[in-house]
Amino acid sequence: MKAFVAGATGETGRRIVQELIARNIPVRALVRDIAKAREILSPEAELVVGDVLQPESLTAALGDSTVVLCATGAKPSFDPTGPYKIDFEGTKNLVDAAKAKGIEHFVFVSSLCVSQLFHPLNLFWLILLWKKQAEEYIQKSGLTYTIVRPGGLKNEDNPNPIVMQGADTLLDGSIPRQKVAQVCVESLFESTARNKVVEIISKPEATSKSFGELFANVAG
Ligand SMILES: NC(=O)c1ccc[n+]([C@@H]2O[C@H](COP(=O)([O-])OP(=O)(O)OC[C@H]3O[C@@H](n4cnc5c(N)ncnc54)[C@H](OP(=O)(O)O)[C@@H]3O)[C@@H](O)[C@H]2O)c1
């Protein structure tokens, strides 16, 4: 297995890279700024420069990767096209390149509440709507996928167990980015994670379960 991580210098992407390296999985990290990436990422990660908005850069960037993990995301800005471009068009470009390469598994970091048009987060240029469009494009692509919808992301890890449920069942809650990264990487190894949308938060009162149990409990 060789893993391609898009959004590798992001707060979640860098943790996905760490988790993969900790499991001895070779990583190709898609980065836009190589100097920034060298400061953030382990020297074991192979850095490839590219941009999800430049589809022609992606085929070469994917190289000999066999799986893709996508943790890109538009940053809040005054550009009303940001989420449309990064979260939808960029993901679509990556899906097309992954399909052309015969990628075995595509893991996508999405968000809770993507099905709620009137959610306040859509005030950020319809970000949830564009993420949902990206999800649907992945689901129709024919690629094997796992769509991971986390609650509010936290940089600090905590010992709280993960709660994992099916699409459109969790309305709020938060989760450390480290746990999101673990779920993304574990999904590559759990057959019951394939072709599923999973919503995740963490809660102190939740019962601790193995990743196998968590994925198996979500209907496909
Ligand atoms: N914040 C929350 O509470 C929350 C909750 C649920 C879901 N989410 C979603 O979870 C995901 C991860 O969030 P995060 O806060 O960890 O992300 P983040 O730190 O904002 O990182 C986003 C990454 O996307 C990359 N990126 C942006 N445009 C790109 C482009 N054109 N080509 C290639 N890469 C590009 C950025 O690259 P650079 O480093 O070069 O800028 C960065 O590495 C996002 O999709 C976010 O919407 C967030």
The ligand as a Tripos MOL2 file, in Angstrom:
@<TRIPOS>MOLECULE
LIG
   48    52     1     0     0
SMALL
NO_CHARGES

@<TRIPOS>ATOM
      1 N1        -12.9810   23.0790   11.3930 N.am      1 LIG1
      2 C1        -13.9100   22.2220   11.7870 C.2       1 LIG1
      3 O1        -14.3770   22.2310   12.9240 O.2       1 LIG1
      4 C2        -14.3960   21.1890   10.8080 C.ar      1 LIG1
      5 C3        -15.4500   20.3600   11.1730 C.ar      1 LIG1
      6 C4        -15.8370   19.3380   10.2980 C.ar      1 LIG1
      7 C5        -15.1680   19.1680    9.0840 C.ar      1 LIG1
      8 N2        -14.1600   20.0110    8.7510 N.ar      1 LIG1
      9 C6        -13.4500   19.7570    7.4690 C.3       1 LIG1
     10 O2        -12.3600   18.9140    7.7420 O.3       1 LIG1
     11 C7        -11.3430   19.1060    6.7420 C.3       1 LIG1
     12 C8        -10.0040   19.3150    7.4290 C.3       1 LIG1
     13 O3        -10.0700   20.4970    8.2050 O.3       1 LIG1
     14 P1         -8.7580   21.1930    8.8280 P.3       1 LIG1
     15 O4         -9.2310   22.3530    9.6570 O.co2     1 LIG1
     16 O5         -7.8920   20.1690    9.4600 O.co2     1 LIG1
     17 O6         -8.0660   21.7090    7.4840 O.3       1 LIG1
     18 P2         -7.0030   22.8800    7.2550 P.3       1 LIG1
     19 O7         -6.0350   22.9300    8.3830 O.co2     1 LIG1
     20 O8         -7.7330   24.1540    6.8960 O.co2     1 LIG1
     21 O9         -6.2410   22.3340    5.9570 O.3       1 LIG1
     22 C9         -6.7800   22.3940    4.6950 C.3       1 LIG1
     23 C10        -5.7500   21.8330    3.7410 C.3       1 LIG1
     24 O10        -6.2570   21.9590    2.4000 O.3       1 LIG1
     25 C11        -5.1910   22.3660    1.5910 C.3       1 LIG1
     26 N3         -5.6510   22.9940    0.3730 N.ar      1 LIG1
     27 C12        -6.4610   24.0830    0.2540 C.ar      1 LIG1
     28 N4         -6.5880   24.3940   -1.0460 N.ar      1 LIG1
     29 C13        -5.8570   23.4920   -1.7600 C.ar      1 LIG1
     30 C14        -5.5880   23.2930   -3.1320 C.ar      1 LIG1
     31 N5         -6.1070   24.0900   -4.0780 N.pl3     1 LIG1
     32 N6         -4.7830   22.2440   -3.5060 N.ar      1 LIG1
     33 C15        -4.2430   21.4410   -2.5690 C.ar      1 LIG1
     34 N7         -4.4480   21.5830   -1.2470 N.ar      1 LIG1
     35 C16        -5.2520   22.5950   -0.8480 C.ar      1 LIG1
     36 C17        -4.4070   23.3400    2.4590 C.3       1 LIG1
     37 O11        -3.1310   23.5230    1.9050 O.3       1 LIG1
     38 P3         -2.0970   24.6600    2.4590 P.3       1 LIG1
     39 O12        -1.5410   24.0840    3.7350 O.co2     1 LIG1
     40 O13        -1.1170   24.7670    1.3520 O.co2     1 LIG1
     41 O14        -2.9270   25.9050    2.6820 O.co2     1 LIG1
     42 C18        -4.4020   22.5800    3.7650 C.3       1 LIG1
     43 O15        -3.3620   21.6290    3.7520 O.3       1 LIG1
     44 C19       -11.7940   20.2880    5.9040 C.3       1 LIG1
     45 O16       -12.4030   19.8110    4.7340 O.3       1 LIG1
     46 C20       -12.8280   20.9660    6.7910 C.3       1 LIG1
     47 O17       -13.7960   21.6810    6.0500 O.3       1 LIG1
     48 C21       -13.7550   20.9980    9.5770 C.ar      1 LIG1
@<TRIPOS>BOND
     1     1     2 1
     2     2     3 2
     3     2     4 1
     4     4     5 ar
     5     4    48 ar
     6     5     6 ar
     7     6     7 ar
     8     7     8 ar
     9     8     9 1
    10     8    48 ar
    11     9    10 1
    12     9    46 1
    13    10    11 1
    14    11    12 1
    15    11    44 1
    16    12    13 1
    17    13    14 1
    18    14    15 2
    19    14    16 1
    20    14    17 1
    21    17    18 1
    22    18    19 2
    23    18    20 1
    24    18    21 1
    25    21    22 1
    26    22    23 1
    27    23    24 1
    28    23    42 1
    29    24    25 1
    30    25    26 1
    31    25    36 1
    32    26    27 ar
    33    26    35 ar
    34    27    28 ar
    35    28    29 ar
    36    29    30 ar
    37    29    35 ar
    38    30    31 1
    39    30    32 ar
    40    32    33 ar
    41    33    34 ar
    42    34    35 ar
    43    36    37 1
    44    36    42 1
    45    37    38 1
    46    38    39 2
    47    38    40 1
    48    38    41 1
    49    42    43 1
    50    44    45 1
    51    44    46 1
    52    46    47 1
@<TRIPOS>SUBSTRUCTURE
     1 LIG1         1 GROUP 0 **** ****
